[in-house]
Amino acid sequence: MMLTKEQIQLIRNYLIKGRIENHLFFQDMVDHIACQVEDEMNNGKSFKDSLNETLKQYPIDQLKEIELFTLKTLNMETSFSTRTALLTIFPFVMFGLTLATDMVSTISYSVYITMFLISITLMFITLGIGWIKEFPRWSFPAIGFCLLFCLFFSFIRIPSFSDDKLGIWAWTPLLTILLVSSLFNRSIQPIKSVIHKIKEEPSLIFLITYGFLPFVIFLLMDEIHAIGMLPSLFLSIGCFCLGLYLALRCKISKHRKNYLLLSYIFPLSITITSFLAYWS
């Protein structure tokens, strides 16, 4: 016995109430529950009794956990453990501390360069691990950061290295880490995974561009060497890292987007205001 559109809509309303957000999982659950209800009705039960009996197997307060477990199994995880979230923001914390050392005149330039190289290396390692694991969502900000980093430095001259712009040489770190990562995952599946996830959730493009923000802060603060600017820098990087951490831990798509949006606007606003105040 086939269900009517109105009956199917009742199933959809139940899943919506259970905060199911992933489109593919949502549709699979609708089809799965509908088939179970139809089987019950074929045994002579009414639609109402069949629906109630079937939905008992999927308590509304457990639907979200079922969705998250399924997405994790399919490598489409949307929320992550505290450990994963902290490891993800650690390179960005290091990058923020690197910018702070550049503002303190008593700290030697060699210390700044060392911390800069360490933080950048951590960013590219995060990208490499993302490739190996077929780019889970936590690796998306590293994609944005590393791409912008290579693009920017391709137009930069380093006198001790070359009198010309770095050009293609600036892309060496990216090509190297992708080559090494390909030894562990010899396929184009990571690229397909990124495309598939973006199609499923277009807002992930924003998560990639989110990785631009620390580098934008770096560009604005690069020529500022004043210890008095440290509070605004720490506040900017702190807001950024906190927003990313909360977004990675959050189970609700709407809240994730709000965390990212606010922690994008606040750090950028703080940095631009501080930049203008300093140079004025």
C-alpha positions in Angstrom: 0.0 0.0 0.0 1.5 3.3 -1.1 1.4 6.3 1.2 -0.2 9.6 0.1 1.7 12.9 -0.1 -0.1 14.1 3.1 1.0 10.9 5.0 4.6 11.3 3.8 4.6 14.9 4.9 3.8 13.7 8.4 7.0 11.7 8.3 8.9 14.7 7.0 7.5 16.9 9.7 8.7 14.4 12.4 12.2 14.4 11.0 12.3 18.2 10.8 11.2 18.3 14.4 14.1 16.0 15.2 16.5 18.6 13.6 17.6 16.3 10.8 19.6 18.6 8.4 21.6 16.6 5.9 19.5 16.4 2.7 20.6 12.9 1.7 20.2 11.4 5.1 16.8 13.2 5.5 15.5 11.7 2.2 16.8 8.2 3.0 15.1 8.3 6.4 11.8 9.4 4.8 12.0 6.5 2.3 13.0 4.0 5.0 10.3 5.0 7.5 7.7 5.1 4.7 8.6 1.6 3.6 8.2 0.3 7.2 4.9 2.1 7.6 3.7 0.5 4.3 4.7 -2.9 5.5 2.7 -2.5 8.7 -0.3 -1.3 6.8 -0.1 -4.3 4.5 -0.5 -6.4 7.6 -3.9 -4.8 8.2 -3.0 -1.9 10.5 -4.2 1.6 10.1 -1.8 4.4 8.9 -1.9 6.0 12.4 -1.1 2.8 14.2 1.6 1.9 11.7 3.2 5.3 11.9 3.2 5.3 15.7 4.6 1.8 15.8 7.4 2.7 13.4 8.3 6.0 14.9 8.8 4.3 18.3 12.0 2.8 16.7 13.3 6.3 16.1 12.8 8.4 19.2 12.8 12.1 18.3 15.4 12.9 20.9 17.8 10.4 19.3 17.3 11.3 15.7 20.1 13.9 15.7 22.6 11.4 17.2 21.6 8.8 14.5 22.2 11.4 11.8 25.6 12.4 13.3 26.7 8.7 13.6 25.7 8.0 10.0 27.5 11.0 8.6 30.6 10.1 10.6 30.5 6.6 9.2 30.2 8.1 5.7 33.1 10.6 6.3 30.6 13.4 6.1 30.8 14.4 9.8 29.5 17.8 10.7 30.4 18.1 14.3 33.6 17.0 16.0 35.1 16.1 19.3 36.8 18.6 21.6 40.2 17.1 20.8 39.7 17.5 17.0 38.4 21.0 17.4 41.4 22.1 19.5 43.9 20.4 17.2 42.3 22.3 14.3 42.6 25.7 15.8 46.1 25.1 17.2 47.9 26.2 14.0 45.8 29.4 14.0 46.7 30.1 17.6 50.4 29.6 16.7 50.0 32.0 13.8 48.4 34.6 16.1 51.3 34.3 18.6 53.7 34.7 15.7 52.0 38.0 14.8 52.3 39.0 18.4 56.1 38.4 18.5 56.5 40.8 15.5 54.9 43.6 17.6 57.3 43.2 20.5 60.6 45.0 19.7 62.5 43.1 22.3 61.9 39.8 20.6 64.6 39.0 18.0 63.7 38.7 14.3 65.0 35.1 14.2 62.4 34.1 16.9 59.7 35.7 14.7 60.8 33.9 11.6 61.1 30.6 13.4 57.6 30.9 14.9 56.3 32.0 11.5 57.7 28.9 9.7 56.4 26.6 12.4 52.9 28.0 12.2 52.8 27.9 8.4 54.2 24.3 8.5 51.4 23.3 10.9 48.9 24.8 8.4 50.2 22.8 5.5 50.4 19.6 7.7 46.7 20.1 8.5 46.0 20.4 4.8 47.9 17.2 4.2 46.1 15.3 6.8 42.9 16.6 5.3 43.9 15.2 2.0 44.7 11.8 3.5 41.3 11.7 5.3 39.5 13.0 2.2 39.0 16.4 3.6 36.7 16.3 6.6 35.1 19.7 7.3 37.6 20.6 10.0 40.3 20.8 7.3 38.4 23.3 5.1 39.9 26.5 6.7 43.4 25.1 6.1 42.5 24.9 2.4 41.6 28.6 2.3 44.7 29.6 4.3 47.2 27.6 2.3 45.8 28.7 -1.1 45.8 32.4 -0.1 49.3 32.1 1.4 50.8 30.6 -1.9 48.9 33.1 -4.0 50.1 36.1 -2.0 53.8 35.0 -1.9 53.8 34.3 -5.6 53.8 38.1 -6.0 56.5 38.7 -3.4 60.2 39.2 -3.8 62.7 37.8 -1.3 66.0 39.5 -2.0 68.1 36.7 -0.4 66.3 34.2 -2.6 65.7 35.9 -5.8 65.4 39.4 -7.3 62.2 38.4 -9.1 58.8 37.5 -7.7 58.6 34.1 -6.3 56.0 33.1 -8.8 55.6 29.3 -9.1 58.1 28.8 -6.3 55.6 30.1 -3.8 53.4 27.1 -4.6 56.2 24.6 -3.7 55.0 24.0 -0.1 51.5 23.2 -1.4 52.7 20.9 -4.1 55.1 19.2 -1.7 52.5 18.5 0.9 50.0 17.2 -1.7 52.7 15.0 -3.2 53.5 13.5 0.2 49.8 13.1 1.1 49.2 11.4 -2.2 51.6 8.6 -1.1 49.0 7.7 1.6 45.9 8.4 -0.5 46.7 7.7 -4.2 43.5 8.9 -5.7 41.5 12.0 -6.6 38.8 11.0 -4.1 39.8 13.9 -1.8 39.0 16.4 -4.5 35.7 14.6 -5.3 34.9 14.6 -1.5 35.4 18.4 -1.3 33.1 18.9 -4.4 30.5 16.5 -3.1 30.4 18.1 0.4 30.1 21.6 -1.1 27.2 20.5 -3.3 25.5 19.0 -0.3 26.2 22.1 1.9 27.2 25.2 -0.2 27.9 27.2 2.9 31.2 25.1 3.2 32.6 27.6 0.7 32.4 30.1 3.5 34.3 27.8 5.7 37.1 27.7 3.2 37.2 31.5 2.9 37.2 31.5 6.7 40.8 30.4 6.5 41.6 33.7 4.7 40.9 35.8 7.8 44.1 35.1 9.8 46.2 35.9 6.7 44.2 39.1 6.2 44.9 40.1 9.8 48.6 39.4 9.1 48.6 41.7 6.1 47.0 44.5 8.0 49.3 44.1 11.0 52.5 43.4 9.1 54.0 46.9 9.4 52.8 47.6 12.9 55.4 47.1 15.6 53.8 48.4 18.7 53.2 46.5 21.9 50.1 48.6 22.5 48.4 46.8 19.6 48.7 43.4 21.3 45.3 43.5 23.0 43.4 44.1 19.7 45.5 41.4 18.0 44.8 38.9 20.8 41.1 39.8 20.8 40.9 39.3 17.0 42.7 36.0 16.9 40.8 34.9 20.1 37.4 35.6 18.5 38.4 33.8 15.3 39.7 30.7 17.1 36.7 30.6 19.5 34.2 30.9 16.6 36.0 28.1 14.7 36.0 25.9 17.8 32.3 26.4 18.5 31.4 25.9 14.8 33.3 22.6 14.8 31.7 21.4 18.0 28.2 22.5 17.1 25.6 20.0 15.9 23.1 22.5 14.5 23.8 23.9 11.0 22.1 27.2 11.7 24.2 27.8 14.8 27.4 26.8 13.0 26.8 29.4 10.4 26.1 32.1 13.1 29.3 31.2 14.9 31.4 31.5 11.8 29.7 34.7 10.6 30.1 36.5 14.0 33.7 35.3 14.4 34.4 36.5 10.9 32.8 40.0 11.4 34.2 40.7 14.9 37.9 40.0 14.3 37.9 41.8 10.9 36.1 44.8 12.5 38.5 44.9 15.4 41.6 44.6 13.2 40.5 47.3 10.7 39.5 49.7 13.5 42.9 49.1 15.2 44.7 49.5 11.9 43.0 52.8 11.1 43.5 54.1 14.6 47.2 53.3 14.6 48.0 54.9 11.3 45.8 58.0 11.9 
